[in-house]
Amino acid sequence: MKRADLRGCRLAVPSVLLLLLAFATACGQTVEIGAVDIIRVPNDGRLPHAVLGNDGTLHMVYVQGDPTEGDLMYASRRPGATEWATPLRVNSTPGTVTGIGPVDGGQLALGPDGRVHVTWMRMVPPAFFYTRSNEDGPGFEEQFDVAADYGVEAGPALTVDQDNNVYLFWHAGTGEDATRVVYLAVSRDGGFVFAPPRQVNAEIEGACACCALAASTDDDGTIRVSYRGARENIHRGQRLLTSRDAGVTFTDQLLQPWDVGACPVAVPSLSSSSSGTTVAWETQGQVQFVRVDRPHEIVTPTGEAILRRKNPTIAVNARGETLLAWADGSGFRSGGTLHWQLFDSDGRPSATGPDIETVVPENSRPAATTRADGGFMVVY
């Protein structure tokens, strides 16, 4: 399926603040705006995915190099550090990572033992790869393909529960979007061996080929996966898969309808914390989020969406406060401009930013996570 492209935008901003951000970005520093840190990916990386560990360490994977034959890098940042630790290459075979647009790149999850689990895609030849950090010492184990016989259009997602079960999700198919399927491969031994993949979404719903999916696990072990359907190639609403029995069975719930006759190249985001699970997604050029225990209370950012708001990323702290970040005017290759808004535990908007122009790199999207002190970070 052909992916659309939209032109990025630039906004007029106060020159002093713009110079401040440009200086800090060039020096690799963190720019703190209230309770939100804006952090650039090291080494001109793109397509970040970040997770905060229990010890306050920020873990991140990102794509570096050629968009079609790139590498996936891992970097960490301890609490209070002003620099990233030396990045490590995740993929054991160089040049096996696709990072063309926002639905590509890698995703990571942390096991209960602190082990880092990573998945990513390669479009040509098609593959969904998985690896995990070494048990002793730095680096990662040899990568392997968990889905060699499946069509590839968008990157996979994964999550790990407190019993060290690893859940790897992707959607695939060789026909129309309406016939695509969301698959799950489960490892019950911490990522050493995976069971054969099986379908977990409702067969009638399909899956939007060029749209990503996201996964998370609640504190009580509930697994959630958000994906975009494609029933009859028209009904492309955002959906939520939920399993309360360690991935044995799933319910398939519509979060918001969207009837569109083409793939919108959209990216969802999930955040699970002690305050619950929240899902963010895009519909008709607007980003929004909802708590899964309040499915009818959809929240959207304030202000007018002059250009298409895309690629939402969400983080929720233990107090239930939410950071929603996104890009305005982004497309398949153009990154657009970064925006974010904070919301209190009842979904009421508070701080908005940045007031200065922050351009997301081409072929990329932002990633949000919490800080150890309950604040937030946006990596771009």
N, C-alpha and C positions, 0 to 999 in steps of 0.2 A: 504494500500500500504506500502511495506517495505521501510523504509528510509535508505539511504546510510550513510556510515561513512567514513570520511577521517582523516588521522593522522595530528595532529598539527606539527608545525615546531619551531625550535629555531635558532636564528641567532647570529653570533659572534658580540660582541659590546665592546666598550671601558669600561674597568672595573670601572673607576672612575664614569662615568655617570650611569652605572648600579647600583653601590652602592648608588648614590644619589637618584635614583628612588626607590630603595628598601627601603631606610630609610624614604623617604617621604610617600610612600604607607603605610608602617607599622604604621606611626604616623597619618594617615588619612589626610595628607596635600595635597594641590594642587601643582602639578608640572607644572610650566608655561614654555612653550617653544615658545618664540615669542608671537604671537597673539593667541595661542591655549593653553588652560588649559586641562591637563589630570587628571581626577578625578575618584577615585575608588568608586564604589557603597558601601554604609555602610553595616556593619554586614555580609560581605561575600555574599551579594546579587548578583543576576544575571538577565539577560534579561531586562536591563533598557529601559525605554522610557521616554524622557525628553522634556519639553516644557518651554520656557521662557515667563513669564508673562509681561504685560505692565509696571509693576512697577519694573521690573528687577529681580524678584524672579524666581529662577529655581524650577520648579515642576517636580517630577519624581515618577514613579511607577517601582517596581522591584519585582522579585520573590524571596521568601526565604523559605527554608525548603525542604521537600521531592519533587522530580521532578514530581511525579504523584499526590501527595496530599499536595501541598504546599500552601503558603499564598501569597497574593499580598500586598506589603507594599507601603505606600506613604511617601515621604520625600520632604522637601523644603529647600531652601538655599537662604537667602537674599543677595543682593548685598554687596560685601565686607566681607561676613562671611567666616570663615575658617572651620566651622563645619556645618553639617546637623542638622536641627531641629529634635527633637525626632520623629522617624518614627511611623506612625499609620497604623494599619491593615485596608485594604480596604474591603476585603470580610467579610461579617457579619457571614457567616457560615465557620468555620475553615476547612482547608484542601480541599478547592474546586477549586484550581488553578493548571493547568497543566503547567509545566515549564521544559520539557524534552530537547527541542532543540530550535534553533533560530527562528522557525516559531510560537513558543508558547509565553506564557507570556501575559502581558496586554498592553493596549494603553490608553493614556489620552488625553483630549482636554480641553481647557479653554473656558467658555462661556463669553459673553460680560460683564457680571456682576462679572467676576472673579471666578465663580463657577467651580469646578473641576468635569469633567465627565470621567468615567472610564469604560472600557469593557475588558473582558478576556474570556478564554475558559476553560472548563473542558472536558477531553476526555472520561472518564469513571466515571459514566454514562454521556453521551454527553450533553453539555449545552453551550450556549453563554450567559454570565452574563453581567449585566449593573448595575451601581450605580452612585450616584453623591454625592458630599460633602454636609454636612448639611447646611441648610440655615443660622442657627445661631450656632456658636460654632464649635469646631473641630470635626473631625470624618466624617463618611459616613453613608448614609441611608442604609436600608436593601437591599441587592442584590436581583435581580430577573432575571429569565431566559427569554430572548426574543425570543428564538428559540428552544424550547424543542423537536420539532419533526424533526430536521434536523441533517444530518450526520456531524460529526466534524472531521476535519483533521488538520486544521491550525487556528490560532487565528483570531479574528475579528478586525476591524478598525473603528474608529469613528472620526467625526469632528463636529464642532458647528459653525453656522454662526452668523452674527451680529444681526439677529432677534431672536436669542436664539432657533433656530430650531436645534435639535440634529439628526444627521444622523449616523446610525449604519449599517456597511456593513460586510458581510461574504460570503464565498462560501460553498456550501454543495451539497450533493447528495449521493445516495446509490449504484450507478452503476459505470461505467467507468468514467475516468476524462473527456472524451469528452461530457458526459451528465451532468456534474456538472453545477451549476448555481450560479452567483453572486446575492445575495439578499440585499435588503435595507429595513430597518425599520426606519420610521421617527417619531420623536416626535415634535409636533408643540407648545408644552407648556413647553419647557425647560427640558424635560426628565421625566415628570410625567406619561404620557401615550404615548405609541407607537402604530402607526397604524400597521395592519397586514403586514408581510413581502411580498415583491414582487420582481420579477426578474428585473434586470436592465442592464445586458449585453446581447450581441447578442447571441441568442440561439445556433447558429452553433459553437461558439467559445469554449464552455466548460470552464473548470477552472482546473488548475493544483492542485491536491489535497493537496500535502504537501508543497505548496508554499504560503507564506503570501501575504497580500495585505496592502495597505496604503492609507490614505485619508487626504485631506486638503481642506480648503476653502480660496479663494482669498479675497482681500479687497473688491472687487466688488460683492461678494456673489457667485462667480462661484465655484462649487464643483468638485473636481477631485479625482478619485480613480484609483490607478494602481494595476493591477493584472496580473497573468501569465495565458494565455489561454492554451487550450489542444485540439484544433480541431483535430479530427481523432486520438486522443491520441499521436500524433506526433508533430504537429505544436504548440510549447509551447513558442511562442514569448511573449515579455512584451507588455502589452496593457494599454490604458488609457481611462477611462470613464470620460466624462465631462457633467455637467449639468449647464445650465445658467438660469434655471427657478425654483430654490429651490427644486431640486430633482424630479420634475414632469417627465421630459424626459432626456435621456442620449444619447450621441454619444459614439461609441466604436471604438477606434483608435489603430492601430498597431504601436508601437514605434520601435521595432526591432525584426526580426524573429529569431527563434532558433528551429531547428528541432531535437528533441531528444526523444527517445522512452521510457524514464523513467523520473520520477519526480526528478528535480535537488535540491529540498529542498532549495529554493531561497527566499530571503527577499528583497523587494523594499523599497524605502524611498521617501518621499515627503517633500518639504519645500516651504511654501508660505510666501512671504514678500511683502513690497511695491514695490520691484523691479520685482516681478513676481513669477511664480511657476516653480520649478525645480524638476525633477524626476531622481532617481538613481536606478540602478538595475544591475544584473549580467547576462552575456551571455558567455558561453563557458569558464569559469574560469577567465573572465575579468570583472571588474566593470566599469561603465560609468555613465554619467549623461547628461541630455539635458534640456534646457529651453523649456517650452511648446510653447512659441511663436517663437522658432527656432528649430522645430522638426527634421531637417536634420543636425544640427550641434552637433553631439554626441561627447562628450569629454571623454577621458580616461586618467588615471594617467600615468605619465612618468615612465620609467624603465621597466625592463622585469618581467613579471609575471611568476616567476620560479615555484611557487606553485599556486594552485587555489585561486584566489582572490574572497572572498565571503562576504555576509552580509553588503553591503554598507549602510552607513547612511550619510545624507546630511543636511547641514544648510547653508542658504544664508542670509546675512545681508542686511540692507537697501541700501547699496552702490552697491549691486549686487555681492559682493565678495562671494566666495563659499568655504566651507570646505567639502571635501569628505573624509570620514574615512571608513576603512574596515578591514577585518582580512585575513591574508595569511594562507593558509593551514588549514582552519577550516573545520569541518564536522558536522555531526548531533549532536555529543556530544563534540568533541574537539573544544575549542574556537579559536585556532590558535594564531597568533601574530598580534598586533595592528599596523596599518599604517595609515597615513593621508597625504593629500596634499591640499594646498591652491591654489585657482585660482582667477584671477582678474575678473572684470565685463565682459570682453570679452572672458573668458574661457581660458586664457593663464596661465600655471602653474607658481607658485612662490615657496613658502616655502614647504619643505617636511619633514616629521618626523614620529615617533621619531627616533633619531639616536641610541637609546638604546632599548633593548628588553623589550617589554611590552606584557606579556602573558594574553590573554583574558581567564577568568575562563572557565572551562568545562561547558557545557550546557548553553552557553551564547553568547552574541554578543555585540558590542559597540553601543552607541547612541550619536548623535551629536546635538548640539543646539547652538544658538548665545548667546553672553553675552550682558549685558546692554550697554557696551561701544562700541559695534560693533565688538568685538573679538569673539572668539569661545570657546566652551567647548566640550570635548569628555568624556563621562561617560562610564566606562567599569566594 
